[in-house]
Amino acid sequence: MELESIDGLRHRIRRDPQRGMRTDVVVYASRALLEQIRKDLSLEQAMNVATLPGIVGPSLAMPDIHQGYGFPIGGVAATDLTHGVVSPGGVGFDINCGVRLVRTTLPAEDVRARLKELVDQVFRDVPCGVGGSGFVAITEKQLDEVLLRGARWMAENGYGEDRDAEFAEAGGALDDADPGQVSQRAKQRGRPQIGTLGSGNHFLEIQYVESIHDEAAAQAMNLAEGQVVVLIHSGSRGLGHQVCTDYLAQMGAAMKRYNITLPDRQLACVPISSPEGQAYLGAMRAAANFAWANRQAILHFLRRSFTKVFGNQARLDLVYDVCHNIAKHERHEVDGEKRDVLVHRKGATRAYPPGHREIPEAYREVGQPVLVPGSMGTASWVLAGAEGSMRETFGSVCHGAGRLMSRTAAKKGRDARQVQKQLEEQGILVRSESRDGILEEIPEAYKDVDEVIEVVVQAGLAGKVARLRPMGVIKG
């Protein structure tokens, strides 16, 4: 594979018809990040994505890109809504895995004084780990309502405030969700899991605002230096995983009927307009709504934890909630022409610029909040979407630091208690349901989040708003 430099931040793999590529691959990365990216098969996967029928624009690779299932994690691809395909691998198994930022009225010094008490309380109130059940008991009929209405249903039924859904992407629920296309097995797995973090790289972090980089944007988001905030990273749990599993099996069989051949069976796809494509999209939207409901429930129980420890002085408000595993019908300019496309974001975050009608009115002048977690020992970032993202990346940027080590490699030769101790020496308390929950997510397992952020900022895709530092971490 020949990678040519467009400039210091953008690189291109030219379309190779012999490989079946229908378009170029464009990679956003610094030279140092590029060396790390080359160590796995993520660029090969981005080239495979370029073979998808109906792809428009380039196959895009964000600076946090790493190897995934079919699509690379950190990949973006848009397909023509009329003639293109939908691929579950372009969304992933954790449909609408996303991040929710919550601001508090508490300064860091007040929370630091009672940090252990707070972390222990949150650990009790927000279940985590593989499987696991939450404290939200709903009937099968109510679950279908959750799949239709997402975060709004939760708020209207006692799990939040009316304003919460307004500050979630898509208002906390996608239209045209179809609970009837979600299998009974998926519903059985998901129903007890609302209000749970899960395992893997999911977390809840109590953080503080270390520095402000854009005063106007920070003011719009009500963020200030020294303020305690909370970042919640979770998704659609077993329900979303089962939806992806179900439809990958169906599409693998259906591809022959549509005469689709691809270099990797993990890219299984069907025409968007086909019965199978429409069924998947209805189920995927329902799973996305489940994820927004899940994060809404986590916020509800988080508020309770803070009240138990700090009383009524601790007010928690949602800043924003954004997903980074999704396929969405959007309208973008491609080659000078406005087109309806299905944007697959797999480990990539929407980053709409100022003035876009889908941004909450409170943020419309500064751009959509973009939430980019790093690792539990480093930092996370709040960005604001910029105009360059609409010109170049279908309104998308990175979603995190990006893995540098496999989970197996991260665990090798390390002791969880020693990792916990090292983090505590840095002032970071960690509670985890399992040893693996700590070892798989050690800071060394991830790229440098600051360098990743620098790439998207220098490329004009987003602007820096605030840098956040962890104080207390809850892991699965």
Buried (B, 14 or more C-beta within 10 A) or exposed (E): EEBEEEEEBBBBBEBBEEBBBBBBBBBBBBEEBBEBBEEBBBBBBBBBBBBBBBBBBBBBBBBBBBBBBBBBBBBBBBBBBEEBBBBBBBBBBBBBBBBBBBBBBBBBEBBBEEBEBBBBBBBEBBBBBEBBEBBBEBEEEBBBBBBBBBBBBBBEBEBBBEEBBBBBBBBBBBEEBBBEBBBEBBBBBBBBBBBBBBBBBBBBBBBBBBEBBBEEBBEBBEBBBEBBBBBBBBBBBBBBBBBBBBBBEBBBEBBEEBEBEBBBEBBBBBBBEBEBBBBBBBBBBBBBBBBBBBBBBBBBBBBBBBBBBBEEEBEBBBBBBBBBBBBBBBEBEEEEEEBEBBBBBBBBBBBBBBEBEEBBEBBBEBBBBBBBBBBBBBBBBBBBBBBBBBBBBBBBBBBBBBBBBBBEBBBEEBEBEEBBEBBEEEEBBBBBBBBBBBBBBBBEBBBBBEBBBBBBBEBBBBBBBBBBBBBBBBBB
